[in-house]
């Protein structure tokens, strides 16, 4: 059985916006799901993948 994520949360900057993603904690990484379609499931990233993603976001690699 797959580990279930805990502590789902979305950015406080998204306020009442429904076009968001939520992040849940896993023992060795994170899970991500669509806020408006939680029943669709989630994808997982291990600790290294999640760290690389967060670093890229902070470095502005995904700015429009």
N, C-alpha and C positions, 0 to 999 in steps of 0.2 A: 504494500500500500504506500502510495506517495505521501510524503510529509505535507501537511497542510500549513499554509502560511498563517501567521498571526499578526495582530496589530496593524491591520490595513489602515493606510492613511493617504491623504492627498495633500498637496501643497496648500498652505494657508493663503497663498496668493490667488488661488483659484476661486475663493469664496463660494458663491452659489452657482458657478459655471458647471454645466453638466458635461462639457466636452473635455474631460480630464482622464488621467490615469491614476490608479492607486498602487501603492507599493506595500507589500507585506513582507514580514521578516521570515527567513528560513534559517536553519542552523548554520548553513554554509553559503549564504547568499541572499537573494531577494526574489520575490515574485511580483509580476506586474499584470494588472488587469484594467479593462475599460470600465470606467465608472458607470456609464449608462447601459452596459450589457454585462453585468457581473456573472450571469449564468453561462456566458460563453467560455468561461475558464480563465486561465492565466498562463503566462510563460515564465520560465525561471532562468536566472542567471547565477552562476556560481560566484563566489566571493571575488575572484580575480576579474571576471567579466563585469560584474557590477561596479567594482572600483574603477576600472578603465572607463566605463560609461560615465560615471559621475565626474571623473577627472576631465573628460572631454567636454561635458556640459559646462563645468566651471571655467574651462579655458575658452569658451565661446565658440566651439567648433560647430555648433548647431544653430547659430544666430542666423536670422533671415536678413 
